[in-house]
Amino acid sequence: MDMNGSHRIPAKRETVWEALNNPEILQACIPGCESLDKTSDTEMTAAVTSKIGPVKAKFKGSVTLENINPPESYTISGEGKGGVAGFAKGSADVKLTEEGNETVLTYEAKAQVGGKLAQLGSRLIDSTAKKMAEDFFTKFTEMVGGDAAQPAAAEPVADELDPGVAEEAKRIAIEEAPGEVMHAIEEAEHAVEETLHKAEENLEAAAGRNAFGGPMVWGLILLAALIVVLAIAS
């Protein structure tokens, strides 16, 4: 998985650099981060609980800073293990460019997942990763930029779900469903089929007797009944 982006932060480059190396600020900004401890000038350990589709796991791992060029750029790499959920590892090149009293942060990241996470599908994983990155930088900008980073008041907007992500989650839910649930669904479908079959027989018999308006009326009634039953079944 490859990901890149840029964010404008209303703060001087030195301030942004110091914040990127501050464990307390990073822990507050990383979604689901429970702990982040600095073990040396270039190494940290972290514990993060994350949910991707139907898979939720607690990841424990290490983070290393490389190619350090303060206050301009560095490379951050890390690896986390989430037990039966699998693992995730990757790296990102981060660059800070000063523009007046603001700093433009750009990054290029590469990541790899394995285990159960790898079965979720790239579209679902990519969407979740981008959402987490956006949440991180929004929070980071608010903390580092202070009052200047506060956006103007706006009307609340309902969350939108990517149709592809919804379809992927639906597929995963079906595949992960217990056998009892699938059996119950099959029985319900069978019951619907039997009900429709009996309804057709009764309506055909009534239509043959020209009851209540003859074949045309009964045909319309059968169509309406079919629509109702299908709606209930789905």
HUHUVEN-V800800 format. One record per residue. N is the residue number from 0. OMEGA is omega in radians with two decimals (NA if undefined). NEAR is the number of other ideal C-beta (glycine too) atoms within 12 Angstrom. Layout:
n->[N	N]
omega->[OMEGA	OMEGA]
near->[NEAR	NEAR]
//
This chain:
n->[0	1	2	3	4	5	6	7	8	9	10	11	12	13	14	15	16	17	18	19	20	21	22	23	24	25	26	27	28	29	30	31	32	33	34	35	36	37	38	39	40	41	42	43	44	45	46	47	48	49	50	51	52	53	54	55	56	57	58	59	60	61	62	63	64	65	66	67	68	69	70	71	72	73	74	75	76	77	78	79	80	81	82	83	84	85	86	87	88	89	90	91	92	93	94	95	96	97	98	99	100	101	102	103	104	105	106	107	108	109	110	111	112	113	114	115	116	117	118	119	120	121	122	123	124	125	126	127	128	129	130	131	132	133	134	135	136	137	138	139	140	141	142	143	144	145	146	147	148	149	150	151	152	153	154	155	156	157	158	159	160	161	162	163	164	165	166	167	168	169	170	171	172	173	174	175	176	177	178	179	180	181	182	183	184	185	186	187	188	189	190	191	192	193	194	195	196	197	198	199	200	201	202	203	204	205	206	207	208	209	210	211	212	213	214	215	216	217	218	219	220	221	222	223	224	225	226	227	228	229	230	231	232	233]
omega->[3.09	-3.12	3.09	3.14	3.11	-3.13	3.11	-3.08	-3.11	3.12	3.12	-3.07	-3.14	3.13	3.13	-3.14	3.13	-3.14	3.12	3.13	-3.13	-3.09	-3.11	3.12	-3.14	3.14	-3.14	-3.07	-3.10	-3.14	3.08	-3.11	-3.13	3.11	3.09	-3.05	3.13	-3.11	3.06	-3.13	-3.08	-3.08	3.09	3.00	-3.05	3.02	-3.07	3.04	-3.07	3.12	3.10	-3.07	-3.14	-3.07	3.08	-3.08	3.08	-3.10	3.04	-3.10	-3.09	3.13	-3.12	3.08	-3.10	3.11	-3.04	3.12	-3.04	-0.12	-2.98	-3.02	2.97	3.05	3.13	-3.13	-3.12	3.12	3.12	3.13	-3.09	3.11	-3.10	3.14	3.13	-3.11	3.07	3.09	-3.14	-3.14	3.13	3.03	-3.08	-3.13	3.13	3.12	-3.10	3.08	-3.08	3.11	-3.13	3.13	3.07	3.12	3.08	-3.13	3.01	-3.03	3.04	-3.09	3.13	3.10	3.13	-3.12	-3.10	3.13	-3.09	-3.12	-3.04	-3.10	-3.04	-3.08	3.13	3.14	-3.14	-3.12	3.14	-3.14	3.13	3.11	3.13	3.13	3.14	3.11	3.14	-3.05	3.07	3.12	-3.13	3.14	3.12	-3.09	-3.07	-3.09	3.13	-3.09	-3.11	-3.10	-3.09	3.14	3.08	-3.12	-3.12	3.10	3.11	-3.14	-3.14	3.10	3.10	-3.12	3.10	-3.13	3.13	3.11	3.12	-3.14	3.13	3.12	3.11	-3.14	-3.13	-3.12	3.13	-3.12	-3.11	-3.08	3.11	-3.12	-3.12	-3.14	3.13	3.12	3.13	3.12	3.14	3.12	3.12	3.11	3.14	3.14	3.11	-3.14	3.13	3.13	3.12	-3.12	3.13	3.13	3.11	-3.14	-3.13	-3.12	3.10	3.13	3.14	3.14	3.12	3.13	-3.10	-3.12	3.08	2.98	3.05	-3.01	-3.07	-3.13	-3.13	3.07	3.10	3.12	3.12	3.12	3.13	3.13	3.13	-3.14	-3.14	-3.12	3.14	3.14	3.13	-3.11	-3.11	NA]
near->[28	19	26	20	22	21	33	25	36	28	34	23	28	18	29	39	29	21	35	39	29	20	26	18	26	31	27	22	30	33	25	27	31	18	22	29	20	22	15	14	14	20	21	31	24	32	24	33	23	32	22	39	32	24	31	20	29	22	35	26	28	24	37	26	30	19	18	19	16	19	24	22	25	27	23	33	27	33	24	36	24	30	17	15	29	25	24	37	27	29	26	33	26	38	28	34	23	22	18	13	18	24	35	25	39	24	30	21	28	21	32	23	34	21	22	25	36	21	23	35	27	23	23	33	35	25	28	34	33	23	25	28	31	19	22	33	33	22	25	34	32	24	30	37	27	16	12	19	25	14	12	6	6	7	6	6	6	6	9	10	15	17	12	17	27	18	18	27	27	19	20	24	19	15	19	18	17	12	11	10	15	16	13	14	18	16	15	18	19	15	17	23	18	15	21	24	17	17	23	22	16	19	29	18	15	21	22	13	14	13	16	15	15	16	19	14	17	26	19	17	24	25	18	16	22	22	15	17	24	16	11	15	19	11]
//
